[in-house]
Amino acid sequence: MSTRIDTRFAALAREGRAGLVTYVMAGDPDRETARAIMKALPGAGADVIEFGMPFTDPMADGPSVQAAGLRSLHGGQTLRKTLEDVAAFREGDRDTPIVLMGYYNPIYIYGVEKFLADAKTAGIDGLIVVDLPPEEDAELCLPALKAGLNFIRLATPTTDEKRLPTVLGNTSGFVYYVSITGITGAATPDFGKTSEAVARIKKHTDLPVAVGFGVKNADHARAVARGADAVVVGSALVDAVKTSLDGDGRATGRTVGAVSDLVASLAAGVRGARQAAE
């Protein structure tokens, strides 16, 4: 099985650079604006898009992503609408990999078999479902792999050498290394330790390793990109949406540009990382 994710990381390896993975929340701050943001991401420099599935109880998300999810839900976003949004994106972009990121409950309620079929039809390439550990692979991971979708697993600073092979067992696409101990956007990672952690994970797998949680600006992205295959940025982009809204929490003429401008800055940092290190 080869997905758009596999193809994109192979291309990045040939180019000799790290990739930029951008996370935005479906339906935030409204469905039309979220679609416009998603459409703008590749042109701004995103190599992979993570599209958040809003959920009422996001245990791994910090305040910024939690607030984005609530804005989305209050606006009427559903999992079905999220899949429709991806399908709309695919009408103009057949190449950019898309990963749905979120929690299992909405998928369970939707129905696993129907969700996987609809996700594949919409143009989804992979899933990150943070509350399903390897011990529950039969629930979604194995069916997703059978359906031709990558199932991307998270490794953390507390994932030790004994646990790591289990975490990596059915992982595909890439490994997402959480660079801090805690929730999204809560702290700035120690970039030296991040590089060491990536090297440790690579002793156990040939998969690319993407690093996220706590990357806020181009300098952070550049530092992470020196030792990782990709840099993941989420909370900073969600914050860019929030700070662009008007007093009533509605999108303004600045909203899409606020996100795309930050992505362009992050992309420049990522693309310049390895040249600067040489």
N, C-alpha and C positions, 0 to 999 in steps of 0.2 A: 504494500500500500504506500502510495506517495501522495501527499496532500500539498496544498498551496504553502503550508507552513514549512514542510520539508524543502520544497523548491526555493522558497525565499531564503532560508538559512544556508542552503547550498550556494545560492548566488552571493550572499554576504561573505561567505568563506572565500569564494573566488575573488571578490573585490578586496579582501583583506581588511575588512572593517566590521565593527559591531553594528547591530541593528537597533532601531528605536521602536519600542512597543508602547503604544499609547492607550490608556484606559479612559473611556468616557461612559457616562451612565445613559442608558436608553431612556428617552422621554424627558431628559433634563435639559433646560427648565420647562420645555414643552416638546411635544413630538416633532413639530415642524423644525424647530431650532436644532434639536438633537440630530435630526436627519441632515441638516445643513452642516453641522459641525463634523459629523462622520464623513460626509462627502469631501470636506476640505482637508481632512487629515493626511491622505497620501501625498497630495500636492505640497503640503507644508513640510513633509519629510518623514512621516510615519511609515515604518516598514511592516508592522503588524498592528492590527487594531484589536484591543480587548473591549467588548461591548458589555457593559454591566447589566445584569438582570435585576431590577429593583426587588427588594425583599424587606419585609417589616422588621426582621430580627437579624441583622447582619453582624455576626459575632466577631469577625476578623477585621471589620472596617472601622476606621477612625471617624471622628465627628464630621469631616468634610464629605466623605462618601456616604455616610449615614444620611446626612442632610440632603444630598443629591437624590438618594433613593426615595426619601419622603416627598421631595418636590415632584419626582416622577410619578409616584403612586397617587399623590393628590391630584395630579393632572390626568389620571385615568389610564396610565400605562399598564399593560398586561404582558404576559409572556407571548401571547399570540401576536400582539402588536409589535413586540420586539422582533419576532421572526419576520413579520411583514416589512419592518424597517430594513432589516438585512437584505431581504429580497429586492427592495427598492434600490438599495446601494449597489447591488450586483448588476442592475440594469446598466450602470455606467462604469463599473469597475469589476472585471472578471479575475483580477490577479492578486489584489491585496488580501492577505490572509486575515480571517476574522475568527476570533475566539470569544465565545460567550463565557462570562465569568459571573459566578454567583453561588447560590445555595440550592440544595436538593429539593426543598419543599415545593417550590413552584413547578419544578419538573415532575415530581411525583404526582401532584394534583393534575397536571396536564396529561399525564400518562406517558411512561418511558418510551414505549414502542412508537406511539404517535409523535412524541416530541422528537425522537431521533430521525424519523422519516421526514418530518416537517423541517427540522434543522438542516438536514442534508439537502432538501429541495430548495430551501431559502439561500443556501450558499455558505453555511457555517463550516468551518474547517476543524475547529477544536473546542474543547470544553475545559474550564477550570471550575470545579465544584468543591469548595474548600472544606465542606463539612462531611465529605465522604472519605474516610480513611481506607487504606488498602484492604483492610479486613472486610470491607463492604463492596469490593470490586464487582461482585455479581449483580449488584443493584443497578449500576449505570456504566461503570468503566468498561467492562467486558462487552456489553451490548453496543456501546459507542464504538469501540474498536472494530467490532464485527460490521458495524454500519459504515465504516470508513472514515470515522472522525478521530482525530487525535485526542487523547485524554492526558492533560498536562497536570502534573503533580507538583505540590509545593514542598520544598525542603527548607528547614529553618536552622538557626544557630544551635538549636537543641537537638537536631537530628544527628545522632551519633553514628559511629561506624557500624554498630550492630543493627540499627534501625534503617540505615540508608538503603541497603539492598532491597528491603521490603518496599520502601517508598518508591524505588525506581523500577520495581518489577514489571508493572504494566504501563509505565509512563511512556508517552510518545510525543513527538513534535519538538518539545523542549522541556527542560526542567526549570521551574520558577524558584529561584532562591530568594527567600525572604531575609533581607539583610539586617533586620533588627528583631529583637524579641519584643513583640507587642503588636499593636494594631497599625493600620495603614496611616502614613503621614505623621506618626507620633514623634519621631526622632530622626536625627541625621545619622546615617551609618558610619562606621569606622571603615574607611575605604581600603586600608591596608589589610584588615581582617577579611573584608569581602573578597579580595583577590585570593587570599589563602583558602577561603571556603570554596570558591569556584574550583581551584586546583584540586582540592580534596574530593569534591563531587566527581570531577572528571576522571579520577582514578577508578571510578565505578561504572562509568557510562560513556558512550560515544555521542550522546545527545548534546545539543547546544545547551548552554546554561544562561538564562536570563536573570538579571538581578533587579529587584524592585523593593518598594516600601522605603520611603524617606528621601527619594531623589526629587529635588525641588527646582533645580536650575541647571543651566548649561555647565557650570563648573562641576557640580555633582555628577552630571551625566558623563562628562569627559573623564572624570576620575574613575567611575565605575566601568566605563567602556574599555579602559586599558586592560582590564583583566577578565571581562565577561564577553559572551557572545552577543548579548543584547542588554539594553537598559530599559526597564519598565517604569513609566511615569504615570501616575493616576491622580493622587490627591491634589497635586499642583494644578493639573488641568481642570479638575472639578472646582477648585478654588477660583480659577480664572473665570469660569462660568459664573460663579456666585458673585464675584466682585463687579461683574459687568451688568448685573440686573438692576432694574429700577427700584424705587422704594416699595413697590407692591410685589416684588419678586418676579417681575416679568422680564423677558428678554428685551434687549435694546439693540440698536444698530451696531453696538460694539461687541456683542456677545460672541459671534462666530470668529471675528478677527482676534479677539482676546485669546482664544484658544489656539488658533492657527499661528499667531505670532509667537506664542510661547513654544509651540511644537517646532517651529522653524529655528528658534534659538537652541532648543535642546538638540535638534538634529545636527546643527552646526557643531555643537560640543561633541556629540558622539562621533561624527565623521572626522573630526580633527584629533581625536584622542590618540590614535596609534601613530600618526605622523609626528605628533608632539613628543611621543615617547621615544622615537627613533633618533 
